[in-house]
C-alpha cells in the first residue's frame, strides 16, 4: 500500500496534485465529508432520527455562539429539536450515497453503450446516438422529477431501499448519455489504430478487444466526467428532495433539510436552512475543484 502510494506521488498526476494547493484543499474537504458521512454513527454527537431522544422543548435553538444557544447543540436545532450538526452529517451521507450510486450506474451503462456504438458502428451506432439525442432534448431535472414522481405514486408504501432505488435510477436515466457520447467518440479514434488492427488479425474476439484493449484507453475522459458529475448528481438529488420527491422524509438528505428550514428562513431561524445549504455548496464545490484538477492533470497539453 505504501509503495503504491509512493509510486503515485512520484507520477505526473501525483506531482500535479502535490503542487496544487487548491486540489489538496478540495481533496481534504471531500475526504472529511466522506469520513464523517461513513462513520456518522460515531462522529455525530446525536442521532437526529431517534425519536426517543428528541425533545420539543429544545426546538429552534440558535447556534452555540448566539445569546440563547447551548454547547449541547453547536449549530442549533430545527423545528423538531434535532441537532443541526448531526442532521448535516447523516444527511450528507444520504446525499453522497445517492450521488455516487447514480454516477456509478450512469458510468456502467454509458461506457458500455458508448463502447458498443463506437466499435461496432452501423445501425447500432445510429440507434444509440439517436436515443442520446432524444434524451438530451429533455432537461435532466424534469426527467428525474417525472421518474421519481411516478415511482413514488406507483409504490406509495414502498420500503426506503426501493425509494432510494427509484431516486438513483431517475438521476441516472439522463446521466449515462454524456458518458456514451464521450466514449463513443474516443472509441471511433481507437478502433482504427494499429494495436486494434493487430488484435483483429490475430483472431481476438471483438468483445475481448473492446474490454482488454479499447476500454483502458478511453477511461481518461470518463474519470474526469464522472468526478464532475458526482457534484451534479448530489445537487440533482438535493433539488428533488427539496421539491418533495427525493429521499424519504424518515431519512432526510441535505435537500430535505433545506426545504424544512426554508419555512423558517424569514422568521429568524436562519440556521435551519443556511447550514444545510452551506454543506451542500461545500461538497459540490470541493468535488468540482477535484474534477477540474483531474482534467488538467490528465491532459498533457494543459500541464
ABEGO torsion letter per residue (X at the ends): XAAAAAAAAABAAAAAAAABAAAAAAAAAAAAAAAAAAAAAAABABBAABAAABBAAABGBBBAABAABBAABAAEBBAAGBBAAAAAAAAAAAAAAAAAAAAAAAAAAAAAAAAAAAAAEEAAAAAAAAAAAAAAABBAAAAAAAAAAAAAAABAABBAAAAAAAAAAAAAAAAAAAAAAAAAAAAAAAAABAAAAAAAAAGBBAAAAAAAAAAAAAAAAAAAAAAAAAAAAAAAAAAAAAAGABBBAABBBAAAAAAAAAAAAAAGBAAAAAAAAAAAAAAAAAAAAAAAAAAAAABAAAX
